[in-house]
Amino acid sequence: MAPDRILFYQPLRTEDGSPTLVHPVFGEAYSSRHGAWMQANELYLKLTRTHQHPAPRVLEIGFGLGVNFRATLENCVQRGVPLEYLSYEFLPVSREVLASVEVPLSPHARRVWEEVLTNWPAYPQTFLALQGTWGRLGIHFEDVMTAQFPPRWASAVYLDPFSPQVNPEPWQFPVLERLLAALQPGGYLATYSVAGQVRRNLEAAGFRVEKVPGVGKKAWTRAKRP
Ligand SMILES: C[S@@+](CC[C@H](N)C(=O)[O-])C[C@H]1O[C@@H](n2cnc3c(N)ncnc32)[C@H](O)[C@@H]1O
């Protein structure tokens, strides 16, 4: 969709061997340098307990390279449970860039991902919707600052913008307050940031916030809608 080219993005091999890219303007990697695939699975999928949910509904901030989507899809097709995945992305990469980042997938999940690539918009579009026996994917190509989230819809929220230093808007109270309203009671939000201001904003929005051990010295944040 965006007029971007793979050569604008710096490729990075993360510590678990999976690839990511460094964004040319934000100057940050799309996923953790400790492991892109690891982060998608351990932080987003498992910390929100999506890996055990019988019919997960995930709301994601920042579709990026679709790594979190693919990790969640893989888990759901392995378990034979339907997935509903709703993501928001205001700067979508081109199909060429998206296709350049490969992660290990079973044949079933790979077929779904190929369908995403085939249907990935070549020109600006506001919404992408796909569905199959595996479930449904919806991507709103819009800014989360103005997006309307469905109330009490999500079993999990993956809060995955770039860092609060370079990409402060999605971490602010008005967005977090709307994310709380989009979660089902008892649902979890997970994010890689443990910045004090982010945690205070989450608490002010009404979440019950905990700092949990991540990888190495890195900690992660999990927040629950009471
Ligand atoms: C760290 S990357 C997300 C990686 C992604 N979750 C994945 O699994 O590959 C952050 C993404 O958030 C998007 N983003 C940042 N601010 C946004 C905003 N205000 N509205 C919508 N998307 C935003 C960026 O364009 C970028 O694609």
The ligand as an ORCA input file, in Angstrom:
! r2SCAN-3c Opt
* xyz 0 1
  C       6.477     -2.384     16.656
  S       5.603     -2.285     15.150
  C       4.361     -3.561     15.279
  C       4.868     -4.948     14.964
  C       3.729     -5.909     14.686
  N       2.836     -6.036     15.803
  C       4.172     -7.263     14.216
  O       3.789     -8.268     14.806
  O       4.915     -7.314     13.233
  C       4.605     -0.845     15.443
  C       3.526     -0.589     14.408
  O       2.593      0.341     14.965
  C       2.151      1.203     13.943
  N       1.618      2.427     14.595
  C       2.306      3.318     15.330
  N       1.516      4.321     15.735
  C       0.275      4.059     15.247
  C      -0.979      4.747     15.320
  N      -1.093      5.923     15.954
  N      -2.052      4.188     14.712
  C      -1.930      2.997     14.040
  N      -0.762      2.313     13.924
  C       0.336      2.827     14.521
  C       3.416      1.437     13.144
  O       3.131      1.946     11.851
  C       4.058      0.062     13.132
  O       3.668     -0.685     12.004
*
